[in-house]
Amino acid sequence: RTAIGPRNPPWHGGDERSDRTAMKTVSLGAPRSSTVKFRMPTRDNLVPIRVDIEVDGQRYRDAFTWNPRDPDSEVITFAKRTAKELKLPATFVPQILQSIQGQLAEFRSYEGQEMQVKEKIMPLKIDLRVNNTTIRDQFLWDIGNLESDPEEFARTLCDDLNITDPEVGPAIAVCIREQLYEIASQTVSAMREAKMSKKRRAPEFASNSKAMNNAVDMFKYFGSKGSVIRKRKEWYLYEPVVDVVPKEEAAVVDAKEQLK
């Protein structure tokens, strides 16, 4: 089985998705920034985990979130339960365990270090195929909002688009978290480099990553008082595309991906 999306996903409530065509005016003061200890820039400090393992011609793929505060024994339990439920050979257990623990170790290596938090919006993009559902979308996200909730956003998006496959929402949330995680880790690196070079002022989310280069300062983007109404010629850029293909066609695509 090829699994995309969390097993027993930890759903949480949060902010609702904004109407794409809403017309309103925002008034922004000067952008404020602060320094906090590293964490996911979301309400819940959940780490995006992606596993892709192939052993003796069998492949297991999955994507889910994990609480970094959970004991390591939970990872062992998860790996064993997953192999049992999916009828995978026992050789998958240490591979799954190593993959998850490695990603958690990388996340924990940033903990305790400083990162800068500032009002800043950036376009996030999703381009996913989950089972026989394909979804492409992009939207603006305030990466300085530590109360944002990718899980609630994904759940509301699926409701808006009448997506009934229960695995699509978790896959969207993981995709969002992966992009936010990259931004947060790049911020830590920027702060560290600034201290090492003894600069008196740390760069603001400086990064060579594609995601970071797409970031837009809210104050610069809207001005002190501006409209967030999108131009008509830009509407198509923010219109989600959902396609549900026949199961037979999806099976063919899965088979091709297995050969890659």
N, C-alpha and C positions, 0 to 999 in steps of 0.2 A: 504494500500500500504506500502511496505517496501522500503524505499529510502536509497540508499547508494551513497553519492556524493552530492556536493553542489547544492543548488538551486540558480540560477543566479550567478555562480561562478565568482570571480574577477580574470580574467586571466591577467597575466603580462608577458612581454618578459624577456629574460635572457640568461644565458649561454646555449650552445648547448651540447647535450649528446656526450661524447667521444666515438670513435670507440672502441669496446671491444677488437679487435685484433690488434689495432694500435701498432707499434713498434717504440719506441723512447727512448732517453736517457735524463734523467733530471739531472740537477746540482743544488744542494741545499746548501745554506749556513747554518750557525747555525740557529736553529729555533728561531723566535722572538715571543715575547708575549707582550700583552698590556692589560690594564684593562679598561673596558668600563661599562657604565650603562646597566643593564639588558635589553635584547631585544631578539627577535628570531634571531638566527645566520643565517639569510637570508637577501636578499636585501629588501624584503617587510616584515614589521613587522605584519604578520598575524597570528592569534591564531587558532590552530586546535580545532574544536569543534565536539564532538560526542554526539549524543542524542539517547537514547534508553528508550522509555516510553511505558508502557502498562496500559491501563485503561479499565476496564469492558470487558476484552477479546479482545480488539483491541490494536494493537501494531504499534508504529511509531518509525522508526530508520532512522537516517540521519547522515551524516558526511560532514563538510564543514569548511571553514575558515572565520574568522571574524576580522575586524579591531578594535583593542581595543580602538581606538580614537573615534569611532562612538558613538553618544549619546545613552543612554539607551532606549530612545523612539523608536529607530530603532529595538531593540529586541522585544518590545511589538508589533510593526507593523508586524514584521516577524512572530511571534508566531500566531497572528490572521490570517494573510494571509495564512500561512501554513495549519492551521486547516480548513480554508474555502476551499482552493484548493483541499485538500485531503478528504474533507467531513468528518472530524473528529469531535467528540462531543466537545462542548465548554469546557468540563472539561480538555481537552488536553492543552488548551491555558496557564493556570497558570503553568502546569507541564513543558511545553516546555520553558516558560519564566524562571522558576526557574533553570532549567538545564543549559541553556545558561548563565544566569547571574552568577551562581555559578562558572562556569569554567572561565568566564572573571574576576571575583573577585579574583580567585586564581592566574591568570596570573598577574593581576595588583598588587598583594601583593608583587611580586618580583621587580616591577619597582622602580627605584631609587637606588637599591642595585647594588653592583659591581660584575662583572663576568670577568673571565680571558679569553682572546681570544688568541689562539696560533695555528700555523699551525699544524694540527693533522688530520689524516685520520682514518676513521673507516668504517667497513662494515655495510651498511644498508640493511635490508631485507624487502621484501614485499611478502605477501602470502594472496591474496585476491580473493574473489568471488563476482563479481558485476553482478547482473542479471544472465545471463547464460555464463558469461566469467570468467574463473579462470586464474590467473596469479601469478607465483612465480618467484622471481628474487632476486639477491643480487649484490651490487656494492659498490665501495669505494667512500666516501664522505669527502671532506675537511671541517670539522666542524668549522674551523677558518676563512672560507671565508664568509664574511658578504655580499657579492654580489651574492651568489648562489641563484638559483631560482627553487624551487621544482615544480612549476606549468609548467614552460617551459620544465624542464627535463621530467616531466610526459607526456606532450604533444608530445615531440619528441620521447619518448619511444613508445608511442602508434602508431605514424606514422611509426616508424621503424618496428614494429611488426604487422602492418596492423590491428590494433584493431579499429573497427568502432563505438563501443558503446560509446556515448559521456559521459557516467557516469564513465567510467573506469579511465580516466585521472585524474579527480578531486579526486577520491578515492585514487589513487596512491600518489598524492601530499599531501593529508591529512595524509596518513600513514608515509610519509617521515617527515612531519612537527611534527608529534607526537613524533617521535624518537629524532629529533633535540631539541624539547621543553624539553624533559626529560634531555638531556645532559646539556642544558643551565641552567635549574633550579637546577640541581645537582652541577653545577659550582658555583652558587650563594651560595648554602648551604656550599660548601667547603670553599669559601672565608669568609663567616660569622664565621664558626667554627674556622678558622685560626686566625681571629681577636680576638675571645673570648678567645682562648688559648694563645694569645699574642705571637704567633709564628712570627718570623721575616720574614719568607718566606711562602707564601701561596702555598698549594699543587696544582699540575697541574691537574685539572679535576679529583680530587680524588673522588671516588664514589664506593658504593657497588652495584650499579645497573648493570644489565646484559649489557645494552647498553654501559655504560661507561667503563666497563671492556673490551669491544671489541675495544676500541679506540687504534689507533696505531700512535705513533709519526712519522711524515713524515721523519724527519731526521734520526731516528733510523731505520725506515722501508727501506729506500732507500740508506742511507749513504750519504756522501758528494757528491758522483757522482755514480749514479747507473742506471740500466736499469729497466723500468717498464714492461718489457715483462714478461707475465705470463708463468709459466712452463706448458708444455702440459698436465701434469697430473692434473693441477688445472683448466683447461678450463671449465670442466663441472660444476664447482661450480659457474661460472659467466655466465652461459648460461640461458637465460630466458625460462620459460616454460609457454606456453599459451594453454588453452584448452577451446573450446566453446562447451558446452553441449546442447542437445536439450531442448527447452523451457519446454517441459513436465517434463523432468528430473529435471530441475532447480526448477520448481514449487513444485515438491515433496520434494526437499531439503528445500525450503522455508517453506513449511508446517511443516516439522520436527523441523526446527529452531524456529518456532512460538510456539511450544509446550515446548521448553526448559525453 
